[in-house]
Amino acid sequence: MSSVLFLVDHSGGKVAKAAAELATFAKSIGESIAVVFASNPAEIASQLNNISVDKVITATGDWDKYGPAAIADGLAQIIAAKKPNALLITSSAAGKEIAARVAVKTNSGIITDAVGVDKDLITTQSVFGGSTTVHSAVTTGTPVITLRANSIEPVATTSAAAVEEFSVSISDSAKLATITSATAAVKGGRPELTEASVVVSGGRGTNGDFKPVEELADALGAAVGASRAATDAGWYPHSHQVGQTGKTVSPQLYVAAGISGAIQHRAGMQTSKTIVAINKDPEAPILEIADFAVIGDLFNVLPQATEKIKARKA
Ligand SMILES: Cc1cc2nc3c(=O)[nH]c(=O)nc-3n(C[C@H](O)[C@H](O)[C@H](O)COP(=O)(O)OP(=O)(O)OC[C@H]3O[C@@H](n4cnc5c(N)ncnc54)[C@H](O)[C@@H]3O)c2cc1C
């Protein structure tokens, strides 16, 4: 039977939704084996009981002093011991660094930013701003595949997966850089942009006033995104920029308010499942990819939408 390892994403002691998505992909291929690198592995492992996990491997050793290079050492050792058919990792900056290092260490092929992987390990990528879909497969070693968040609806199950400890030894090269301190970023109440299932973004059309964007986001339980015009103007932090030089999001619903839809913006959101555009200009390029559009002033449209959503919830 095929088996697939996946690296469990977590932060602040909580397993991320992206981990449940990787588990769902892994389970669709074969036995799903979660690999946990955490300073509190038991706490993280206990949260894996409601996602598609058959086995849990928790890494022990002093890998956490050294970061991605040491995690890659550990994953390469687990691959050598367990001989899985593939390793899945979330397509975050850290995830891609770890994936690249594991691929080098195991002499394996790597595919990044996939939005799907089937039971034959053929991946789907959406490239060139979403204008081209690529199917590819790794032909050497153990395929190392990074998957974008929100590419699959995670399946909730109840499992009581056995937990096994794996002692990781750190190579001298991984010890060349040491983490001296790590402080988790202070987060507001909104979900993380790349993980959110709904994103409401604002652009130059907000004229610097993101209040209606934030209010709609809060009514929908969404993350807030921004175009580069908005972040460059200092209206919203760069960490919220969506696009070629910002973050890539693939939510179930993406609302673009006062955003024209330049190719560089599309590159970061075109794989969203449903796109809603609010724009004064009926010719705005975003309308070419929008599933629904409201032609109008966002300062009229967004508050009305927020009010209706709140009324429905009440
Ligand atoms: C190398 C490179 C990388 C880049 N990377 C990125 C990136 O990562 N992300 C990104 O977003 N851009 C990026 N850009 C910039 C990109 O080309 C566009 O300039 C930018 O996306 C435009 O942002 P915008 O849509 O908010 O502004 P505009 O293009 O100015 O569009 C504003 C829109 O708001 C509408 N509007 C105005 N007022 C209202 C209102 N009251 N109500 C409703 N609609 C209104 C207008 O009709 C217009 O369509 C990059 C550019 C380059 C060259």
PDBQT file of the ligand as one rigid body, heavy atoms in Angstrom, charges set to zero:
ROOT
HETATM    1  C1  LIG A 401       7.110  43.677 -11.021  1.00  0.00    +0.000 C 
HETATM    2  C2  LIG A 401       5.746  44.063 -10.516  1.00  0.00    +0.000 A 
HETATM    3  C3  LIG A 401       5.192  43.342  -9.487  1.00  0.00    +0.000 A 
HETATM    4  C4  LIG A 401       3.930  43.685  -8.998  1.00  0.00    +0.000 A 
HETATM    5  N1  LIG A 401       3.368  42.946  -7.992  1.00  0.00    +0.000 NA
HETATM    6  C5  LIG A 401       2.112  43.201  -7.587  1.00  0.00    +0.000 A 
HETATM    7  C6  LIG A 401       1.479  42.421  -6.584  1.00  0.00    +0.000 A 
HETATM    8  O1  LIG A 401       2.070  41.505  -6.005  1.00  0.00    +0.000 OA
HETATM    9  N2  LIG A 401       0.217  42.724  -6.252  1.00  0.00    +0.000 N 
HETATM   10  C7  LIG A 401      -0.498  43.747  -6.833  1.00  0.00    +0.000 A 
HETATM   11  O2  LIG A 401      -1.659  43.954  -6.474  1.00  0.00    +0.000 OA
HETATM   12  N3  LIG A 401       0.078  44.505  -7.777  1.00  0.00    +0.000 NA
HETATM   13  C8  LIG A 401       1.374  44.279  -8.143  1.00  0.00    +0.000 A 
HETATM   14  N4  LIG A 401       1.955  45.081  -9.074  1.00  0.00    +0.000 N 
HETATM   15  C9  LIG A 401       1.264  46.319  -9.459  1.00  0.00    +0.000 C 
HETATM   16  C10 LIG A 401       0.179  46.126 -10.483  1.00  0.00    +0.000 C 
HETATM   17  O3  LIG A 401       0.744  46.199 -11.786  1.00  0.00    +0.000 OA
HETATM   18  C11 LIG A 401      -0.914  47.218 -10.350  1.00  0.00    +0.000 C 
HETATM   19  O4  LIG A 401      -0.301  48.482 -10.451  1.00  0.00    +0.000 OA
HETATM   20  C12 LIG A 401      -1.678  47.162  -9.044  1.00  0.00    +0.000 C 
HETATM   21  O5  LIG A 401      -2.154  45.856  -8.817  1.00  0.00    +0.000 OA
HETATM   22  C13 LIG A 401      -2.848  48.124  -9.121  1.00  0.00    +0.000 C 
HETATM   23  O6  LIG A 401      -3.538  48.132  -7.908  1.00  0.00    +0.000 OA
HETATM   24  P1  LIG A 401      -5.083  48.525  -7.870  1.00  0.00    +0.000 P 
HETATM   25  O7  LIG A 401      -5.849  47.574  -8.694  1.00  0.00    +0.000 OA
HETATM   26  O8  LIG A 401      -5.452  48.675  -6.449  1.00  0.00    +0.000 OA
HETATM   27  O9  LIG A 401      -5.061  49.997  -8.486  1.00  0.00    +0.000 OA
HETATM   28  P2  LIG A 401      -5.585  50.528  -9.896  1.00  0.00    +0.000 P 
HETATM   29  O10 LIG A 401      -5.023  49.757 -11.018  1.00  0.00    +0.000 OA
HETATM   30  O11 LIG A 401      -5.375  51.991  -9.877  1.00  0.00    +0.000 OA
HETATM   31  O12 LIG A 401      -7.139  50.206  -9.845  1.00  0.00    +0.000 OA
HETATM   32  C14 LIG A 401      -8.041  50.817  -8.982  1.00  0.00    +0.000 C 
HETATM   33  C15 LIG A 401      -9.430  50.311  -9.330  1.00  0.00    +0.000 C 
HETATM   34  O13 LIG A 401     -10.363  50.806  -8.405  1.00  0.00    +0.000 OA
HETATM   35  C16 LIG A 401     -11.535  51.195  -9.091  1.00  0.00    +0.000 C 
HETATM   36  N5  LIG A 401     -12.181  52.191  -8.236  1.00  0.00    +0.000 N 
HETATM   37  C17 LIG A 401     -11.751  53.450  -7.944  1.00  0.00    +0.000 A 
HETATM   38  N6  LIG A 401     -12.570  54.026  -7.045  1.00  0.00    +0.000 NA
HETATM   39  C18 LIG A 401     -13.519  53.108  -6.751  1.00  0.00    +0.000 A 
HETATM   40  C19 LIG A 401     -14.630  53.100  -5.864  1.00  0.00    +0.000 A 
HETATM   41  N7  LIG A 401     -14.923  54.145  -5.069  1.00  0.00    +0.000 N 
HETATM   42  N8  LIG A 401     -15.431  51.998  -5.841  1.00  0.00    +0.000 NA
HETATM   43  C20 LIG A 401     -15.160  50.919  -6.624  1.00  0.00    +0.000 A 
HETATM   44  N9  LIG A 401     -14.099  50.885  -7.472  1.00  0.00    +0.000 NA
HETATM   45  C21 LIG A 401     -13.295  51.961  -7.528  1.00  0.00    +0.000 A 
HETATM   46  C22 LIG A 401     -11.059  51.702 -10.417  1.00  0.00    +0.000 C 
HETATM   47  O14 LIG A 401     -12.100  51.617 -11.390  1.00  0.00    +0.000 OA
HETATM   48  C23 LIG A 401      -9.897  50.749 -10.710  1.00  0.00    +0.000 C 
HETATM   49  O15 LIG A 401     -10.350  49.619 -11.436  1.00  0.00    +0.000 OA
HETATM   50  C24 LIG A 401       3.226  44.774  -9.568  1.00  0.00    +0.000 A 
HETATM   51  C25 LIG A 401       3.789  45.485 -10.615  1.00  0.00    +0.000 A 
HETATM   52  C26 LIG A 401       5.034  45.149 -11.081  1.00  0.00    +0.000 A 
HETATM   53  C27 LIG A 401       5.616  45.914 -12.217  1.00  0.00    +0.000 C 
ENDROOT
TORSDOF 0
